[in-house]
């Protein structure tokens, strides 16, 4: 396998539904390439950061509404250009 093939397996590896046996197979393939090991570590770190950020306080409702409105306005402007 090449690095591109292994990259596709990283999501499977980090999926909670992946069996232990399948995870071991993927780990074996990843371990054969230092670059892929580094990518796996980076993916784990990013996921940990996202989990941490998503578990914190939610944005105030007024901010959330402004963001939704801006997204809608940009979508509409782009759509009719």
Backbone bond lengths (Angstrom), bond angles and torsions (degrees), N, CA, C in turn:
res aa  C-N    CA-C-N  psi(-1)  N-CA   C-N-CA  omega(-1)  CA-C   N-CA-C  phi
1 X - - - 1.456 - - 1.520 109.54 -
2 X 1.329 115.00 149.58 1.459 118.86 175.49 1.533 109.27 -103.05
3 X 1.310 115.97 176.39 1.471 120.68 -176.37 1.531 112.42 -60.38
4 X 1.316 117.77 -36.17 1.469 120.51 179.41 1.523 110.65 -63.88
5 X 1.317 116.21 -41.29 1.464 120.40 178.45 1.527 110.92 -64.10
6 X 1.314 115.75 -42.01 1.460 120.46 -178.62 1.515 110.79 -68.93
7 X 1.321 117.73 -36.06 1.462 120.73 177.61 1.522 110.44 -55.77
8 X 1.316 115.98 -40.73 1.463 120.06 178.97 1.524 111.50 -64.58
9 X 1.314 117.15 -26.97 1.462 120.72 -179.15 1.531 112.94 -81.29
10 X 1.326 117.34 -18.20 1.456 119.64 -176.84 1.521 112.35 -61.75
11 X 1.322 116.59 -40.46 1.470 119.43 178.23 1.522 110.36 -64.16
12 X 1.327 115.82 -40.76 1.467 119.47 177.44 1.527 110.21 -62.40
13 X 1.317 116.22 -42.52 1.452 120.65 -179.51 1.525 111.62 -60.75
14 X 1.318 116.60 -41.32 1.467 121.05 -175.55 1.528 113.00 -86.23
15 X 1.310 117.18 -1.21 1.454 122.04 177.92 1.526 109.18 -75.80
16 X 1.309 116.82 132.35 1.467 120.92 -179.00 1.524 112.98 -63.00
17 X 1.330 117.52 -21.71 1.461 121.11 -178.28 1.525 113.62 -84.66
18 X 1.312 117.98 -6.36 1.464 121.39 -179.30 1.530 109.30 -72.00
19 X 1.320 115.62 130.57 1.469 120.15 -179.39 1.526 110.23 -66.59
20 X 1.318 115.18 158.20 1.470 119.75 178.66 1.518 110.82 -62.38
21 X 1.324 117.13 -38.06 1.462 120.74 -179.79 1.530 110.69 -64.29
22 X 1.324 115.96 -44.62 1.475 119.97 179.36 1.523 110.31 -66.52
23 X 1.324 117.71 -39.92 1.460 121.08 178.37 1.528 110.35 -61.49
24 X 1.320 116.86 -39.20 1.468 120.66 178.35 1.528 110.74 -64.23
25 X 1.334 117.09 -40.19 1.468 120.99 177.30 1.532 110.52 -60.88
26 X 1.311 115.20 -46.14 1.467 119.65 -178.38 1.528 110.11 -65.86
27 X 1.334 117.03 -43.35 1.470 120.39 178.02 1.521 110.64 -57.11
28 X 1.314 116.74 -40.08 1.462 120.90 179.59 1.526 110.74 -62.05
29 X 1.317 116.78 -42.07 1.465 120.62 179.60 1.526 110.88 -68.99
30 X 1.315 116.74 -41.46 1.467 120.90 -179.37 1.530 110.48 -65.88
31 X 1.318 116.71 -40.06 1.465 121.56 -176.16 1.527 112.52 -63.14
32 X 1.314 117.52 -19.25 1.463 120.87 -179.07 1.522 113.22 -74.87
33 X 1.323 117.35 -10.10 1.469 120.74 -176.42 1.531 110.10 -133.44
34 X 1.331 118.49 115.48 1.467 121.04 -179.97 1.534 112.58 -57.60
35 X 1.326 117.04 -35.91 1.466 120.45 178.74 1.530 110.00 -63.38
36 X 1.329 116.91 -42.67 1.464 120.90 -179.52 1.524 111.43 -69.04
37 X 1.328 117.33 -35.02 1.464 121.16 176.03 1.528 109.06 -61.76
38 X 1.320 115.74 -42.73 1.464 120.74 178.27 1.525 111.15 -63.59
39 X 1.322 117.40 -41.24 1.467 121.34 179.00 1.524 110.57 -64.25
40 X 1.333 116.66 -39.72 1.462 120.58 178.22 1.525 110.12 -62.93
41 X 1.322 116.80 -44.73 1.464 120.29 178.79 1.527 110.80 -61.99
42 X 1.315 116.90 -42.50 1.467 120.58 178.32 1.526 110.73 -62.45
43 X 1.311 116.88 -43.09 1.465 121.17 179.44 1.526 110.57 -61.84
44 X 1.319 116.64 -41.95 1.475 120.16 177.35 1.519 111.38 -62.33
45 X 1.340 116.26 -42.75 1.463 120.38 -179.53 1.521 111.35 -65.10
46 X 1.317 117.12 -43.09 1.471 120.65 179.15 1.529 109.95 -62.34
47 X 1.320 116.67 -45.09 1.459 120.00 179.46 1.528 111.60 -62.36
48 X 1.317 116.80 -37.94 1.464 120.35 177.80 1.525 110.84 -65.17
49 X 1.316 116.57 -41.18 1.468 120.69 178.34 1.524 110.15 -63.83
50 X 1.311 116.97 -45.25 1.469 120.67 179.94 1.520 110.04 -62.43
51 X 1.338 117.02 -44.74 1.473 119.67 178.49 1.517 110.49 -59.63
52 X 1.323 116.30 -43.32 1.464 120.39 -179.96 1.534 110.91 -63.32
53 X 1.312 116.35 -45.84 1.467 120.82 -179.13 1.523 111.69 -65.53
54 X 1.296 116.63 -37.69 1.465 120.54 -177.43 1.521 112.57 -76.35
55 X 1.308 116.79 -15.31 1.460 118.50 -178.40 1.529 112.02 -95.45
56 X 1.304 116.02 -1.47 1.460 120.21 -179.65 1.535 110.16 -83.72
57 X 1.298 115.64 -170.52 1.459 121.60 179.45 1.523 110.98 -57.60
58 X 1.309 115.16 148.69 1.453 119.78 175.73 1.524 109.04 -84.32
59 X 1.314 114.81 156.25 1.465 120.06 178.46 1.530 108.71 -65.28
60 X 1.326 116.85 148.15 1.463 119.33 176.19 1.532 109.84 -58.47
61 X 1.305 116.69 148.28 1.466 121.83 -175.82 1.529 112.04 -58.27
62 X 1.309 117.87 -38.66 1.469 120.34 -179.90 1.533 110.78 -63.09
63 X 1.318 117.28 -41.56 1.462 121.10 177.72 1.518 110.06 -65.17
64 X 1.298 116.79 -44.92 1.457 121.15 179.20 1.527 111.18 -57.53
65 X 1.321 116.88 -44.19 1.468 121.59 179.90 1.532 111.31 -64.47
66 X 1.348 116.72 -40.43 1.469 119.63 178.55 1.527 110.74 -63.39
67 X 1.314 116.23 -40.67 1.469 120.10 179.28 1.517 110.15 -64.49
68 X 1.312 117.23 -46.46 1.464 121.00 178.99 1.522 110.26 -59.94
69 X 1.326 117.16 -42.10 1.457 121.02 179.50 1.529 111.03 -63.74
70 X 1.334 117.23 -43.71 1.466 120.56 -179.95 1.525 111.19 -64.12
71 X 1.304 116.50 -40.05 1.463 120.10 177.73 1.521 109.35 -62.64
72 X 1.308 117.51 -43.87 1.462 121.60 179.66 1.520 111.32 -63.43
73 X 1.306 117.06 -42.76 1.461 121.03 -179.46 1.524 109.72 -64.66
74 X 1.303 118.40 -45.66 1.461 121.05 -179.86 1.512 111.05 -64.34
75 X 1.295 117.29 -38.34 1.453 120.95 178.59 1.524 109.49 -63.27
76 X 1.303 117.33 -46.00 1.448 122.03 -179.37 1.530 110.57 -64.31
77 X 1.322 117.79 -45.59 1.459 120.88 178.97 1.522 111.20 -60.89
78 X 1.288 117.95 -43.82 1.457 122.20 179.71 1.513 110.83 -66.02
79 X 1.293 116.13 -38.87 1.451 121.38 -176.78 1.533 112.69 -64.23
80 X 1.336 117.30 -36.64 1.469 121.02 -174.84 1.503 114.04 -98.63
81 X 1.289 118.60 4.94 1.471 120.35 -179.70 1.478 111.62 -74.57
